[in-house]
Amino acid sequence: MIPLVLAAAAALSMSAATFDNTGCKAFLAGTWDIAVETDMNGQSGRIVTRASYGADGAFRATVRIEPAGMAASETALSGTWDAAPGPSTDSCNAAVAIDGQSAISTTLIVLDANTLRGEDGSLARRAVAATPTN
């Protein structure tokens, strides 16, 4: 679940082909939404996350777990985060340390100015889409 939380935003406009991963932290700063269908002990369910990453390195997220046929539960998370260029020109290495725990890292692929793909294939979308500039 932690890799799902590793997404964030900035008001930039570019395609993955013109993305400059030397600016990963600025690109990821902001708010991202992730919704993933998953198996929860043999039952279908969904995990919905809204994660906000501050330019100052502060992290906050709300994670809502929605098991099929059961009451949903919601958890607030906070901590710190950082990002750096990833192993390819269209990627960022991101790390989140929740509430003083050890940082967990993942590689995020930038699909476009408003969409990221995590290592597990999940997609994160900007809560507020970047506005194209001409």
C-alpha positions in Angstrom: 0.0 0.0 0.0 2.9 2.4 0.7 4.0 2.6 -3.0 0.4 3.7 -3.8 0.9 6.6 -1.5 4.0 7.7 -3.2 2.5 10.1 -5.7 2.3 13.9 -5.8 2.0 17.0 -8.1 3.0 20.5 -9.4 1.4 22.7 -12.0 3.7 21.7 -14.9 2.6 20.9 -18.5 4.6 18.5 -20.6 4.5 15.1 -22.2 6.5 12.2 -21.0 8.8 12.8 -24.0 9.7 16.3 -22.7 9.7 15.5 -19.0 13.0 16.4 -17.3 13.5 14.1 -14.4 16.1 16.4 -12.8 13.0 18.3 -11.5 11.3 15.3 -9.9 10.6 16.8 -6.5 9.1 20.0 -8.0 7.0 17.9 -10.4 5.7 15.6 -7.6 5.0 18.3 -5.1 1.2 18.7 -4.8 -1.8 16.3 -4.5 -2.4 13.0 -6.2 -5.4 10.5 -6.2 -5.0 6.8 -6.4 -7.8 4.1 -6.5 -6.9 0.5 -6.7 -9.1 -2.6 -6.9 -7.5 -5.4 -4.7 -8.1 -8.7 -3.1 -8.8 -8.4 0.6 -8.6 -11.9 2.1 -10.5 -13.5 -0.8 -13.0 -10.7 -1.2 -12.8 -7.8 -3.7 -12.2 -4.4 -2.4 -10.8 -1.0 -3.2 -8.2 1.3 -1.7 -8.6 5.0 -2.4 -5.8 7.4 -1.5 -5.4 11.2 -1.7 -1.8 12.1 -0.9 -0.4 15.6 -0.7 3.3 16.3 -0.8 4.6 19.7 0.2 7.6 21.4 -1.5 9.0 21.6 2.1 9.1 17.7 2.3 5.9 17.3 4.4 3.6 14.5 3.5 -0.1 13.9 4.4 -2.5 11.3 3.0 -6.0 9.9 3.6 -6.4 6.2 2.9 -9.9 4.8 2.6 -10.2 1.0 2.6 -13.4 -0.2 1.0 -13.9 -4.0 1.4 -16.9 -5.4 -0.6 -19.9 -5.8 1.6 -18.3 -4.3 4.7 -18.0 -0.8 6.2 -15.2 1.3 4.9 -12.4 2.6 7.1 -10.3 5.7 6.7 -6.8 6.4 8.0 -4.8 9.6 8.0 -1.1 9.4 7.5 1.6 12.0 7.7 5.4 12.2 7.6 8.1 13.3 5.2 9.0 12.7 1.6 11.7 13.3 -1.0 12.3 12.6 -4.7 15.2 12.4 -7.1 15.7 11.4 -10.8 14.9 7.8 -11.5 16.8 5.2 -13.5 15.2 6.3 -16.8 14.5 9.8 -18.2 10.8 9.3 -17.7 11.0 8.3 -14.0 11.5 9.5 -10.5 12.6 7.8 -7.4 10.3 8.8 -4.5 10.5 7.9 -0.8 8.0 8.4 2.0 8.7 8.1 5.7 5.3 7.8 7.5 5.2 9.1 11.1 8.9 8.7 11.8 9.2 5.2 10.3 12.0 4.2 7.9 11.5 5.6 4.4 10.0 3.3 1.8 11.1 4.0 -1.8 9.6 3.3 -5.2 10.1 4.3 -8.8 7.4 6.3 -10.5 7.0 6.5 -14.3 5.7 9.8 -15.6 3.1 9.0 -18.3 2.1 12.6 -18.8 1.8 15.9 -16.8 -1.1 14.5 -14.8 -0.5 10.7 -14.6 2.1 8.5 -12.9 2.5 4.7 -12.9 3.8 2.9 -9.8 6.0 -0.2 -9.8 2.9 -2.3 -9.1 1.1 -0.9 -12.2 -1.2 1.4 -10.2 -2.0 4.8 -11.7 -1.9 8.1 -9.8 -3.6 11.2 -11.2 -3.3 14.8 -10.2 -6.1 16.0 -8.0 -6.1 19.2 -10.0 -4.8 18.7 -13.6 -2.0 20.8 -14.9 -3.1 23.5 -17.4 -1.4 23.4 -20.7 0.6 26.5 -21.6 1.2 27.7 -25.2 
